[in-house]
Amino acid sequence: MSESRWIAFVAPPFGGHLFPQLELAERIRECVDAEVCFFSTPEAAAAVELAGFEFAAVISDQGPKVIEISDTPTQVGSNPFRLLSQFRSNLGLMGQLREELRLHWEQRRPDMVIVDFTVPIAGLLAKEMDVRWWTSMPTPCAMETADGTPTYLGGWMPATSKFGSLRDAAGRQLIRGFKCGVHRMFRKQLASIGVASIYREDGTEAIYSDEKVLALGLREFEFDRTWPSPVEFVGPLTRSPAFEHDSPVFESGKRHVLVSLGTHLWWAKGTARKLIHAVAEEMPEFVFHFSDGRHRDEATGAYPLLESNFHRYKYLPYDRYMAQYDAAIHHGGTGVLYSCLQHAVPALVWPQDYDQFDHAARLVHHGLGKRMRPTVDGIVADMRELVDGAVCREPLERFRLLANSNAALKSILQDLC
């Protein structure tokens, strides 16, 4: 029998990044003799401990600031000034994170480090210490490629003409130019934390592992492009930790719709609740379950709130209940999006920020749902069309089969043996 491995995972405390890593660690533990430790801010401790893994807190005094950087008071979008401000705030934490991780890993050296793509500094440190490093990537479309449709530009559809190809090329250059400009602005600070260059000699991004990037999604869902050689699509990981929550109420003879904007986007949820409440009044044959996504917040008032056919819940784990829904309204986050695909649930997608516009474009392009029109009349009409099933049935069944195959992940885990 091979000797037990000690694997370090590093992720921010946000559900869309931490939860896939927890499931990945569970899959590894099923296949490989390994000890696992998660490194994150204290806000991640409850989820990690529920999953049964060792937890080591890092930058403990900066936890609220980490939350604040991601849970912005307004939309960030593609606004370069807001992106730059977010980057500057994040950069201020990376030196402390690097040194704390170094101290931990000098005391006990990992056999492997698996790093969420939002904390590449941990991977670069592992490489410096001659430790194997893989990147976990729940949002594969965020990676730059030499061809194909660029992302983070508002959700572009694939090019269908020469003009579209020129548009894509210009978009790729715009993104690369912005990143190079940021690197020049912060060259000294980045060099001090091990980021000597944004790109390698072959043009790939240095913030991702050059050994393996675990793309936690489906290649078939992404638009055509030439992926860097380390990229391995392993399928979606959508399990959630077993947080305490109120079970949703399903009523006999009614259609049920899950409404979720994930665990972020607090600035958007108030507007969303009012809109969906108004929709519910126009669709008495449906029951709408609105999840606030507050798995960390214990002091948010009385839950659940059951108002006729509009039910509001503090938190609903997608993987546990998705099979019972007839449709979903969501923001395009990878967790809820892929949970819908695993259960062939059609969706109205209502992107709010970050990569969500690109996910919405892919969902619409493949016929797996519709882009939401944020009006009562628009939602009512589109929801009734979706639950009829005729429009999306065939592509949903195709992607259901793809999303529930884990053969690729099993193959990848053999590399750990």
N, C-alpha and C positions, 0 to 999 in steps of 0.2 A: 504493500500500500504506500502511495506517495505521501510525503511529509505534508502536514497541514500548512496552508498558506495564510498569511495575514494580509487582508486587503483593506485599504483605506478608501472610503468614499468621501468626497467633498462636494457640498451643495449648499445653496442659500436655503433659508427656511420656508420658501414658498411652495405651495402644493404642486404647481406645474413643473417644478424642477426636482423637488425632494421626493415626491411620491413615486415617480417612475424609477428613481434610483433605489428606493426601498424595495420595489417589486423586482428590480434587476438583482439586488442582493439576495432576495429570497430564491430566485431562480438559480443563482450561483450556488447557494448553500445546498440546494437540492441535488446538484450535479457534481460538486467539487468539495473536497474536504478543506474548508476554509473558515477562518475567523474573520469577522467583519467589524469594522469600527467606522462610525459616521462622524465627520467633523463639520460642525455648523455652529450658528449662534444659538443661544439657549432657547429661542423660540421654536427650534426644531426638535427639542428633546422629547416632548410628549409623543410625537409621531414615531420617532425612532424607537423609543422604548416600547410602544404598543406593538411594533413589528418584531420586537425581541432582539434588537441589536445593541451592541455597546455604543455609547455616545460620549464624545469629547467636545466640550464647548470651546469655541475660539472666538476671539474679539468680543468677549461677553459684555464689555462696557459699551459696545457699539451696536447692540441689537436693535434698539429703536431707530437708529440712523439707517441701518440696513433696510428696515421695513419702510422707512420714509422715502428712501431713494426709489424703491419700486412702486409703492403705493402713492403715486403722485396725486396732488389735489386737482389736477386738470389733465387733459389729454396731452401726451408727448408727441405722438405721431411721427412725422418726418421733419418736424421743426428743428433745424440745425442748432439753434440756440438752446432749446430745451434738452436736446440730446447731448450737447456739449456740457451743459450744467450737470446733467445726470452723470456723465463720464467723469467730470471733475470731482464730484462728491464720492463716486465709487473709487477713484484713484487714491483718494485720501485714506481709504481703509486698507488698501492692498499691501502696503508696507508692513503694517501691524499683523495682518493675516499671514503673510509670508514668514515672518519671524516666529510667530507662535507655532505654525505648522512645522517649521524647521526644528524647533525645540522638541516637539512631540516625536518627530520622525528620527531625530538623533538618539533619543532615548529608546525607541523601538522602531527599527527600520521596516517599513512595509515591503512586502514582496511585489505589490502592485498598488497603484493609485488610480481610481476611476473618478474623474472630475467632471462635474456639470460644466457645460460650455460657458456659463456666465462667470465662472471663477477660474479662468485659464492660468492665473498666477500659480495655483497649486500644481497644475501639470508641469509648468515650466520649472518649478522648484524640484519636482520629482525627477525631471530629466537632468537637472544640474547635479542631483544626488545619485544619479545612475540607477534610478528605480523605474520599472516599467510604468508607462502612463497611457491610459485610454481616456478618450473624451466620450461622455454620454451627451447625446444631442436630441432632445425631445422635439426640436424645431429644425429639421434638416434644411428647410428652404432658406434659413438664415445664412447658410454657408455661401460664400462666393464661388462661382464656377467660371470657366473660360468662355462658356456659351450659355444660351438659354435665357429665360426671362428673369430679370433681377427682381429682388424683393425689397421690402421696406420703402416702397415708392407708391403706396396706396392701393396695392392689390391688382397689378397688371395681369391681363390675360395673355396667353401665348400668342406670339406673332403669327400672323397668317398671310403676310405680304412682305415685299422687300422693304417697304417703309417701316413695318413692324420690326423687322430684323435690325434696321438702323436705329430705331427707337431703343431696342434692347441693348445694343452695343453702347449707345450713348448713356443709358441708365447704368450699365456696369461700370463705365468709366467715371460717372458721377460719384458712385459709391466708393470706388477705389480712391478717387481724388480726395473725397472727404476724409477717409480714414488716413491717408498719407498726410493730409493737412493737420489732422489732430495729432498724429505721431510727431510731426515737426514741432508743434506747439508745446508738447509735453515730453520732448525727447529725453531730457535729463531725468525727470521723475520716472519715466518708463524704464530707462536703463537701470535705475537703482533697484528696480524690482524684477529685473531679469528679462525685460522685453526689449531686446536690442533692435528688432526689426518687426514690422507688421507682416511682411511676406518673406517666404523662403526663396531661394534661387529659382525654384521651379514655378514660382508664382502663387503657390498655395499659401493659405493663411497660417502663420506661425503659432496662433493661439490654440490651434487644434492639434491633437496628437498626430505624429507622423507614422505611428504604428497602427492605430485603429481608432476610428470614430464610429461609435455605435449610434446609428441613426434609428431612433425609436419611433419608427413609422413605416409606411409602405412606399416602396419605390413607385408603385403604380399610381399612388395618389399624387405624387409630385409631377410637375411639368417636366418635359424632356430636357435633359441637360447632361453634360459629361461630368460625372462626379469625381472628385479626387480619389486616388487609388486606396487610401486608408478607409474610406467610407464603406460601412457594412450595414445594410438595412436589416434590422432584426425584428421588425413588427412593433405594434403599439403595446405599451405597458400602461394599463389604466386602473389597476387596483388602488384602493384607498385604505389607509389605516382604519382600524375599528374604533373610531371616535364615538362617544356617546351622542345619540341623536334621537329625535322623535321620528318614528316610522311614518311615512306618508300614508294618507287615507285614500284608498281607491274605492270608488263607488260603482256598484253594479249598474250596468246599462249606460254608463257615461264613457266618453273618450277622455283620455288624460294626456296632458302636455306638461313636460318638464321645462321650466324656465330658469336658466342659470347664466350668470355673467362671471362665474368662477369665484376665486378667493381674493381677487383684487378689484380694481375699478369702482371703489366706493363712490366716486364722484358721479358715476353713471347710474347707480342702482336706484336712487330715489326716483329719477325720471322714468326708469324702466318699470318700477313697481306701479306707478300711476298709470302708465300706458297699458300695461297688461291687465290691471284691474278694470280699466274701461273696456278692454277687449272682452274680458270675462263676462261683463254685463250684457254684451251683444251675442254671446255664444253660450246660452244656458245648458246646451247639451254636452259641453266640455267642462272639465275641471282642470284648472291651472295650478300647478305646484311651483311656487316661486322659492328658490333657495337663495338665502342671503350669503351662503358660502363662508360663514363665520365659525370655522372649526376651532380656532384659537381663542375666540372671545367668549368669556363666560358671563359677562355682565351686560347683556344687550336687551334685556326685557323678557317678557313672557313669550314663549314659543310652545307649540305652534299657534298661529293665528288663523282660524278657519272662518272665513267670511263667505258664506254661500258657496259658489264654485271657484273662489280664489283663496288658495291656501298658502300661507307664508311659513316657511321653515327656516330654522337657523342654519342647518347644514344637511345636505343629502349626498351620500356617497353614490356616485354614478353607477359603479359596477354592481352594486347590490340591487338597484331598482330599475335600471334602464329597460330591461326586457318587458316591464309592465306598462311602458308608455307608448302611446300611438304616434307621438311627434314630440319635437323639442324646439325650443327657441334658445339659442345660445350665441356666445360672442366669438366663437371660432378658436377657443383655446384647445390645445391638443387633447387634453384629458376627456372633456365632454364630447369633442368631435369624434374621437376614435371609439369612445364608448357607444355612441350612436351607430357607428359603422359596424361594430361587433354584434349589435342587436338589430341591424337593418331598420333603424328608426330615422325617418326623414326629418329634416330640420329647416327652420328658418334661421339663417345666420345673420347676426347683427354685430359686425365687428366694431370695436371701440378704439383699439390702440395696438401698437407694436406689430407683431406678425399676424394679427388676426385678420387683417384685410387680405393678406396673401392666402391664408387658409380658406377664407370665404370664396376667393376666386377659384380655388381648386375644387371646392365642394360644388359650386355652381357648374363649373366646366364639366365635371364628371356626372352631372345629373343626379346628385345625391341630396339635393335640397334647393332652396331658393334664397336669394339675398332678401332680407327683410325690408319691407317698406314701412318705416316707423310711423304709420298712421293707423287708427282703429280700423277704417274700412279696408286698407291694404292688408293688414294682418288677418282680418276675418276672412277675406276672399282667398288669400294664399294658404291659410291653414286648412280651410275646407278642401282645397285642391290637393294639398299634401296628404291628408289622411285618407283621401279616396284611394291613394296608392298607385294609380295607373301611371303617373308620370315617372316615379322614381323606382318602381318595384324591381325592374331588371338590374339596374346598376347597384342598387342597395344589396341585392342578393349576391351579386358578384363580389362586392367589397366585403360583405359579411364573411364569406368563405376565406378571402385573403386575410382579413383582420384576425381571424381566429386560428390561423396556422402559426405554430411556434417552431417550425422546423429550422428556420434560419437562426433563431436564437440558440437552439440546442447545438447547432454546428459551430457557432461562434464560441460557445462556452468550452468546446473541446480545446481551444487555444490556451485555456487556463490550466489544463491538465499537465 
